[in-house]
Every structure is written in structure tokens, then in C-alpha cells.
Amino acid sequence: MNRTTALVVYGLAALLYLAAGIILSAQGIFFGDALSRLQTAESVFFSDRPALANIGFVFTPLTTLAELPLAVLSPLLPALTASALAATAVSALFMAGAVRQVWLVGKDGGVSTVFLVTVTVLFATNPMIVLYGANGMSEAPFLFTCAWATRRMMRFARTDDVHDLMASGLGLSLAFLARYEALAAAGAGALVVAGLALVRGREQGRRMQWERAVTDAVVFLFPVILASAVWFFTSWLTTGTAVAQFSGTYGNAAIIESTGGGAGGGTVAALTRILLLAPGLPILVVAAVVLARRRHSPGLFPPLVVLGSVLGFQVFTAAAGATFGLLRFFIVAVLLATMLSLLVPLTVGELRSSRPGRFPWDGGTALPLYRPRVTTAATLVLLLAGTVSTTVTMTDRRWAPQEYALAAATPLASRLDGADLDERRAVLRTYRTERHLAEFLDARDLAAGSVLLDTTFGFPVPLFSERPSTFVIPSDPDFVTSLDDPYAHGVRYILAVPPDGRGSRDAVNLRYPTFYDNGSGVATLDLEIVNDGAGQPDFRLYRVRETPVE
């Protein structure tokens, strides 16, 4: 019965996020990160030079890998890529998995059904959760894997079952393949695991204590170490750079440098974003610590340490100027507040375990924080306050630069003044110009490999095209030689962007510094495309000369 109920919860959440994603797609609202990852998935099968290595090594691969089974079907169902529905499906299924894990945390703890249903609904319908469950970005896979890893570690704290320990490590290894900050969670989690072993083995002698602590930590960390080693080694073997996201031309460091430095706003701004997403989090943290001491319950610490370390990592990078001030980077705060809220009521009953260890938790001391009804009601109020605060924050450009424009597609649009509404609608129009450009090139019936472009800004064009093999992109093995001698390699058009900001690292501009202005003697201007979206450049399409002019 419990398994069936959890599947129903999963199915309802998945339908909610799929519906939200279809609505966004129908209105032409897309997010760049989602389109970029889907374009790399499509290029594995349908680029000018299809290859698995086309997934790229700048960003972690889990989202792209999950999209491959759907991307391969795009010739039969073009909307999977042209409308980014493949990305929507993947994020919806992953976010529904996160909702299911929240439900299972409550079932593991034996909380009342009414309380559990309310908490799960508040999490599932939180506007940030709905948006990132619908838009195809990497937040959904990351939240699911973190939620899974945290839940299994919470179980391990009670059961001492090695299966729970291994599953927790496996969850964080997948979290690493979704976002690099999972490494911080893995390190913090290893400390929790080792600490549990030291506490449990107090009567076995110091040597046995430390042997058990080291063994448990190794079992926990092994999947993470293996996943990171394979990923970094494969990146180095393929590209010559082990950590392309930080040292590559297209990596995070390069983006920050080319855009004038990090704009994360520092420590205060980072902490503010956490509190805007989960204003009740400080109270829930204090409550969790107090309850852990009173109940002698080790299961209260995994969410604090594992999920808290992810937030700590984000605060640290913001303080160091190594990231951007994006609200989505702190979405884990919503999950942390939700999991802590499920630990406020009494933990009752025994957990079913495949193979309980030698030192399962004996139940501790059954003491509530305060009168149970008052405590649970206050907890729900804190979560509801987070939903309200998040909703308001998502309309504020200062705190939610990637989400604020969505207000123009809701009834809130009637409350916005003309200039503000126009600006938000321009953001929502982003990538429509690229779609029109793709349609224009498709109409020319060009041969495969006829159009060369860098995907720094141009990634939506091959994604929206009915013929992605028309384009030569940086992941193709002949990209460099084609750029060096385009006509001889069958390239007839080159798509150029201004050599400013991130465009300064565009491969075309690096090879031909004056190309955007005059074609550098290699090509002549065929078409100028004024971009009516936000954050995207005006493109110029150049026709390649058969014989370059000095």
C-alpha cells in the first residue's frame, strides 16, 4: 500500500510539471540552460558528425544523458526538440522523484497522514519547484538525487543498514553528475557517516571504532569518487582538459571573466536569497538541533549537513565572486526546510530494512518540541510563509533575474506599468529570433555541414532547425579545420556574433577578430538579424567566399 501511494504521489507530481512545461512551451517561453543541454543531446545523433562525445564536458552530463532516449525520437516527434518537450519531460520526472522522496521521508518517520499530505503538497506546488520541474534545467535532477541521498542517509542513521549507506553514496554520485556542488555534500556526508560509526562503536574499543568509521566512509564515498574520476578522466582524454567547467573556454570561469566578473552580490545577497526562499529555515534548523539533542536522534543531522553543505558552498562561491546572483542556485533551501519540517513530529515505528546493522537506533527519547498540535501547526505556517515569500520574490528582478519576467505571462501583468511589462515580455521572447533564423536556413535547403556557428550564443539555431546536420558546431571533430578553411570543407555560411562580452570568446571571433564587422576577407555579409529577445546578440550571417581576399 505504501509503495502504491508513493507511486500515485509521483504520478500526480509528474503530471503537474509536464502540464506546466507544455504551457511554457506553447507560449514560446524557454530557458537557455535547458535549450543548450537539449541541443547537445540532439547533436549526439543528428549533428554533422554524430558522436557520444558531443554531450560536451563543460557542464555535468546527467540531464543531457537522460534526454538522449527522447532526443533520438525527434525525427518522429519534432516537438521533442523544436519545442523542448524532451527537456520538460526529463525535468518533470526528476522533480516528481524529489516529491516522492519527500513523501517517503514522512512515511519513514511515521508522521500523520494529514501532516504529510500538507507538507508534500506545499513542497510540490512551491512556485520554484513547479517552474524548475517544468523548464528542463538541471535543478530537478539535482534536487531528486540530493533528496534521495539524504533520505537514505537518514534511514542509515536509524537502521545501520549498509544498503542504505550505499544508496546514499550512489545518490550523491548521481547528484555530482547533475551539479558539481554535490562534492561538498559528499564530503560533509562522509563526516556524518564516520561520526555515526564512532558513536555506535563506543563499546568496541577505539581501534574498532576508527576501523568502522573509515570503512563506512569509504563505502559511502566510493560511488562519488568513481563517478568523478570517470567523468574527469573522460573529459581529459577527449578534450585535454579535466575540469572544463572551470578552465575551459566555455566554462564558468570564462563566462564570469568575459562578462566582467561575478555578480553574485556577495555573502549578504546569498543569505538573503536563502531566506526569501525559506524564511522559516533558521527556526526549523534550531528546532531540529534541539530535538536531536532531546530525542538522542541521529536521523535529524543528515539533512542539515548534506543539504546545508550545498547551500554553504553556494554562499562561499557568491562571497568569492565565482558565481552569479541567481535564485535557482539556492533552491535546495526549499528542500531542506521541507525535510526538517517532517522531522519535527515524533518519529515512531520501526523501519523495514533489508539487512539491519549491528547498531540500529533504539528509538531514542520520545519528546516533542512543544505541544504536538501547536508544533505541527507552527511548522506548516513556516512552510506556507516560504511559499508566499517565494512567489513574491520570483517577480522581483533584483532577486530573481531569471524568473521575474514570468509575471508578464500571468494575471499579474495587469498590475505592471507599460515599460516594465514591455521589458518582461522582451525577456519572454528570448530565442524566438533564433527560431525564425533556423526556419530561414531550413527554407534554403542547404547541404549537411553548410553553416558553421559557435554554440556560445547560437545553440538554439540547430536545436530549432528541422535539419541539425546542416550545422558545424564546436563539438564536431572537423570544426577547427572547417573554421580555418571553410569553403574547402563545404561550409557556405558562417553565423557571427558581436565580439563583446561572451562573444569575445566565440570561436569565429577568436579566429577572425574582425569577422563580425567585415567578414575578415573570408566571407561577405548576406543577412543581418536583429534580435528582439533579451540577453541575446544581433546575428550576422556571412556567405563564405570561394577564394579569401587579403
HUHUVEN-V856808 format. One record per backbone hydrogen bond with DSSP energy under -0.5 kcal/mol. CO is the residue of the C=O (numbers start at 1). NH is the residue of the N-H. If there is no record, write none. Layout:
co=CO nh=NH
co=CO nh=NH
This chain:
co=1 nh=5
co=2 nh=6
co=3 nh=7
co=4 nh=8
co=5 nh=9
co=6 nh=10
co=7 nh=11
co=8 nh=12
co=9 nh=13
co=10 nh=14
co=11 nh=15
co=12 nh=16
co=13 nh=17
co=14 nh=18
co=15 nh=19
co=16 nh=20
co=17 nh=21
co=18 nh=22
co=19 nh=23
co=20 nh=24
co=21 nh=25
co=22 nh=26
co=23 nh=27
co=24 nh=29
co=25 nh=28
co=28 nh=30
co=31 nh=34
co=31 nh=35
co=32 nh=36
co=33 nh=37
co=34 nh=38
co=35 nh=39
co=36 nh=40
co=37 nh=41
co=38 nh=42
co=39 nh=43
co=40 nh=44
co=41 nh=44
co=41 nh=45
co=42 nh=45
co=42 nh=46
co=43 nh=47
co=47 nh=50
co=51 nh=54
co=52 nh=55
co=53 nh=56
co=61 nh=65
co=62 nh=66
co=63 nh=67
co=64 nh=68
co=65 nh=68
co=67 nh=70
co=67 nh=71
co=68 nh=72
co=70 nh=73
co=71 nh=74
co=73 nh=76
co=73 nh=77
co=77 nh=80
co=78 nh=81
co=78 nh=82
co=79 nh=83
co=79 nh=85
co=80 nh=86
co=80 nh=87
co=81 nh=84
co=84 nh=88
co=85 nh=89
co=86 nh=90
co=87 nh=91
co=88 nh=92
co=89 nh=93
co=90 nh=94
co=91 nh=95
co=92 nh=96
co=93 nh=97
co=94 nh=98
co=95 nh=99
co=96 nh=100
co=97 nh=101
co=98 nh=102
co=99 nh=103
co=100 nh=104
co=101 nh=105
co=102 nh=106
co=103 nh=107
co=104 nh=108
co=105 nh=109
co=106 nh=110
co=106 nh=111
co=107 nh=110
co=109 nh=348
co=112 nh=116
co=113 nh=117
co=114 nh=118
co=115 nh=119
co=116 nh=120
co=117 nh=121
co=118 nh=122
co=119 nh=123
co=120 nh=124
co=121 nh=125
co=123 nh=126
co=126 nh=130
co=127 nh=131
co=128 nh=132
co=129 nh=133
co=130 nh=134
co=131 nh=134
co=131 nh=135
co=132 nh=140
co=137 nh=140
co=138 nh=142
co=139 nh=143
co=140 nh=144
co=141 nh=145
co=142 nh=146
co=143 nh=147
co=144 nh=148
co=145 nh=149
co=146 nh=150
co=147 nh=151
co=148 nh=152
co=149 nh=153
co=150 nh=154
co=151 nh=155
co=152 nh=156
co=153 nh=157
co=154 nh=158
co=155 nh=158
co=155 nh=159
co=156 nh=160
co=158 nh=361
co=159 nh=357
co=161 nh=164
co=161 nh=165
co=162 nh=166
co=163 nh=167
co=164 nh=168
co=165 nh=169
co=166 nh=170
co=167 nh=171
co=168 nh=172
co=169 nh=173
co=170 nh=174
co=171 nh=175
co=172 nh=176
co=173 nh=177
co=174 nh=178
co=175 nh=178
co=175 nh=179
co=177 nh=62
co=179 nh=182
co=180 nh=183
co=181 nh=184
co=181 nh=185
co=182 nh=186
co=183 nh=187
co=184 nh=188
co=185 nh=189
co=186 nh=190
co=187 nh=191
co=188 nh=192
co=189 nh=193
co=190 nh=194
co=191 nh=195
co=192 nh=196
co=193 nh=197
co=194 nh=198
co=195 nh=199
co=196 nh=200
co=197 nh=201
co=199 nh=202
co=201 nh=204
co=205 nh=209
co=206 nh=210
co=207 nh=211
co=208 nh=212
co=209 nh=213
co=210 nh=214
co=211 nh=215
co=212 nh=216
co=213 nh=217
co=214 nh=218
co=215 nh=219
co=216 nh=220
co=217 nh=221
co=218 nh=222
co=219 nh=223
co=221 nh=225
co=222 nh=226
co=223 nh=227
co=224 nh=228
co=225 nh=229
co=226 nh=230
co=227 nh=231
co=228 nh=232
co=229 nh=233
co=230 nh=234
co=231 nh=235
co=232 nh=236
co=233 nh=237
co=234 nh=238
co=235 nh=239
co=235 nh=240
co=235 nh=241
co=236 nh=240
co=242 nh=244
co=243 nh=246
co=243 nh=247
co=244 nh=248
co=245 nh=252
co=245 nh=253
co=248 nh=251
co=251 nh=255
co=252 nh=256
co=253 nh=257
co=254 nh=258
co=255 nh=259
co=256 nh=261
co=257 nh=260
co=263 nh=325
co=265 nh=269
co=266 nh=270
co=267 nh=271
co=268 nh=272
co=269 nh=273
co=270 nh=274
co=271 nh=275
co=272 nh=276
co=273 nh=277
co=274 nh=278
co=278 nh=281
co=280 nh=284
co=281 nh=285
co=282 nh=286
co=283 nh=287
co=284 nh=288
co=285 nh=289
co=286 nh=290
co=287 nh=291
co=288 nh=292
co=289 nh=293
co=290 nh=294
co=291 nh=295
co=292 nh=296
co=292 nh=297
co=295 nh=365
co=296 nh=298
co=297 nh=300
co=298 nh=301
co=298 nh=302
co=300 nh=304
co=301 nh=305
co=302 nh=306
co=302 nh=307
co=303 nh=307
co=303 nh=308
co=305 nh=309
co=306 nh=310
co=307 nh=311
co=308 nh=312
co=309 nh=313
co=310 nh=314
co=311 nh=315
co=312 nh=316
co=313 nh=317
co=314 nh=318
co=315 nh=319
co=316 nh=320
co=317 nh=322
co=318 nh=266
co=318 nh=321
co=321 nh=262
co=323 nh=263
co=323 nh=264
co=324 nh=326
co=326 nh=329
co=327 nh=330
co=328 nh=331
co=330 nh=333
co=331 nh=334
co=331 nh=335
co=332 nh=336
co=333 nh=337
co=334 nh=338
co=335 nh=339
co=336 nh=340
co=337 nh=341
co=338 nh=342
co=339 nh=343
co=340 nh=343
co=341 nh=344
co=341 nh=345
co=346 nh=348
co=357 nh=360
co=364 nh=366
co=365 nh=367
co=371 nh=375
co=372 nh=376
co=373 nh=377
co=374 nh=378
co=375 nh=379
co=376 nh=380
co=377 nh=381
co=378 nh=382
co=379 nh=383
co=380 nh=384
co=381 nh=385
co=382 nh=386
co=383 nh=387
co=384 nh=388
co=385 nh=389
co=386 nh=390
co=387 nh=391
co=388 nh=392
co=389 nh=393
co=390 nh=394
co=392 nh=395
co=393 nh=396
co=395 nh=397
co=396 nh=400
co=400 nh=403
co=400 nh=404
co=403 nh=406
co=404 nh=407
co=405 nh=408
co=406 nh=409
co=407 nh=410
co=410 nh=413
co=411 nh=414
co=412 nh=415
co=413 nh=416
co=417 nh=421
co=418 nh=422
co=419 nh=423
co=420 nh=424
co=421 nh=425
co=422 nh=426
co=423 nh=427
co=424 nh=428
co=425 nh=429
co=426 nh=534
co=427 nh=430
co=429 nh=432
co=431 nh=435
co=432 nh=436
co=433 nh=437
co=434 nh=438
co=435 nh=439
co=436 nh=440
co=437 nh=441
co=438 nh=442
co=439 nh=443
co=440 nh=444
co=441 nh=444
co=441 nh=446
co=442 nh=445
co=447 nh=450
co=450 nh=452
co=450 nh=492
co=450 nh=493
co=451 nh=472
co=452 nh=495
co=454 nh=457
co=454 nh=458
co=455 nh=459
co=457 nh=460
co=458 nh=461
co=458 nh=462
co=459 nh=463
co=460 nh=464
co=461 nh=465
co=467 nh=470
co=468 nh=471
co=469 nh=449
co=470 nh=450
co=470 nh=451
co=471 nh=48
co=471 nh=473
co=472 nh=453
co=473 nh=476
co=476 nh=479
co=478 nh=482
co=479 nh=483
co=480 nh=484
co=481 nh=485
co=483 nh=486
co=485 nh=489
co=486 nh=489
co=486 nh=491
co=487 nh=490
co=492 nh=544
co=493 nh=452
co=494 nh=496
co=494 nh=542
co=496 nh=540
co=498 nh=500
co=500 nh=503
co=501 nh=504
co=502 nh=505
co=503 nh=506
co=506 nh=510
co=507 nh=511
co=508 nh=512
co=512 nh=515
co=514 nh=518
co=514 nh=519
co=514 nh=520
co=515 nh=519
co=518 nh=521
co=519 nh=522
co=519 nh=523
co=521 nh=549
co=522 nh=545
co=524 nh=543
co=527 nh=541
co=528 nh=530
co=529 nh=539
co=530 nh=532
co=537 nh=539
co=539 nh=529
co=540 nh=496
co=540 nh=542
co=541 nh=526
co=541 nh=527
co=542 nh=494
co=542 nh=544
co=543 nh=524
